[in-house]
Amino acid sequence: MWHVHGSWTTSFVQGGHPCLLPVTPDRGPDGRGRAATWDWPGTAVEIAPERLRDEHVDVVVAQRPHELELAERWLGRRPGRDVPAVYVEHNTPKGDVPGTRHPLADRRDLRIVHVTHFNDLFWDCGSTPTTVIEHGVVDPGYRYTGDLARAGVVVNEPLRRWRVTGTDLLPGFAEAAPLDLFGMGVAGTAATLGVPPDRLAAHDDLPQERMHTELARRRAYLHPIRWTSLGLSLIEAMLLGLPVVVLATTEAVEAVPADAGVVSTRLPVLRRALRDLVADPDRARETGAAARAAALHRYPLSRFLDDWNRLLQEVAR
């Protein structure tokens, strides 16, 4: 398998299975190896591509279409025919939604594993068998202090992804409450949007442990993303104990119960909710406690690993 999505892979490698992670000299997208800033067990093993032909592999876990060709070239075995394979679909469909055909549609030799029921509903996978294994998250622990009357936001590459991540919505939210934006490539966002730095401060690419600690100091969490299957940052914020204000899009409506925050497609409702939570520490703390309880119930690591272990055993047979 490849190190593609750091938070998801952090959960997956906790399952006790030896996971072979290709590593190339440049540690580029097809050879990142182990994560540098996440806590991964010793069963996550880096391996040079040229050594893979000599390795016994039970299952190929692909997450991008071209990885199937890479696996065939590096293993000398065809995924789905010579070695069992599953394909994890992390993303919502692009293009002609809801008619988007999955790039691996009509592949009876594979299994597509969707990370949300929304993905399973909207991707047209044809005759390819599908399964849903919802996220399970390594619990960062309850850290909420809420001592800063500001809202935290986690978005990677907000300037490139723009409307997908709701970057264009941030000025309106910054009027309701000052924002702290965390993630990769967030520097320069305030200047691009024309928002004063005291209303939108950027914290670029912090290590996950430090980001969690800093996020928990904020009074509330804002999730402005329009089009994602379900951002793991939302679940992590809930586990930290933050109350959440969330766009009611894709799977978020299933993840956030009424007592854990406010979920809506109406921007005035969301702005008012953010303003009220930041202004009311007691309500924010109570709502955040409910958010943590909800995330622990629905997205525990143990359930995620059990689901994956069952599927891997089935596919390997």
C-alpha positions, 0 to 999 in steps of 0.5 A: 500500500502507499502512504497517500492520506496521512490520517487515514493511513495512521488508523489503518496501520494500527491493525497489526498487519505488516504493511509494505510502504514503497519508498523512493529516493525522492520520497515523492507521491509514489514513494513517501514511505512512512510518515514523518510526523505521525506515530506509526507502529513498526509493522509499517515497513518501508521497502524499495520498489525493486525489492517487492518482487521477492516479497510475499503479498497477501493483498494490494491496497490501492488508493489511486487508479495508477497504483494498480499498474505500479503494483503490477510492474513492481510486484510482477503480479497483476492485482485482482488476478495474481494477488487479491486487491482492494481499492479505497475510494476516499473522494467524492466524485468529480464531473457529472455528479451523480452520473460519474463513472468510477475509473474502476467500474465493472472490475469484478476482480477488485473490491472498491471500499468507500469510506462513506455511504455518501461515496457509495451512493454517488459513485457509479461503480457498475458491476464492481463489488463495493463495501463501506468501511467508515472512518475510525480515528486514533483518539487524540484525547479530550484536550479542549480548553477553549481559552481563545475566543476564536474558531479553528479551521483545518484546510489543506491547500485552500488557495488551490482548492478554493470553492471545494474547501469553502475558502471563498466563505472564510471572509464571511465567517471571519466577520462572525468570529476571528479564525485560525486556519491550520493545514498545508499551504495556508500561508497567504490565505488572509492576504488573498482574501483581503481579510485582516490578519487579526481576523484570519491567522494562518498556521502553516503545516504544523505537526499533527500533535501540535496542531491538535493541542493548538486547535483545542485552545480555540472556542469552536471548530468551523468546517466550511468544506463543500465537497469532501466525503468526510474530512477526518479533521472534523472527526478529530476536532470532535474528539478533541472536544470542540463544538462544530459548525459545519456545512450540511454537505456530503456525509457531514449530516450523518457525522454530527448530531444536533447536540454536537454543533450546528449543521446547515446549508444556510450561511446566516445560520452558520455564521450566527452559530459560530458567533454564539458559540465563541461568545458563550464558553459554557455552551461551547464546552457542553456542546463540545463534550457531546461532539466528542461522545458522538465521534467516539461512538460512531468512529472508534478505531476498534470498529474500523480495524475490525471491519478492515480485518474481516474484509482483508481476510475475506479478500485474501481467501 
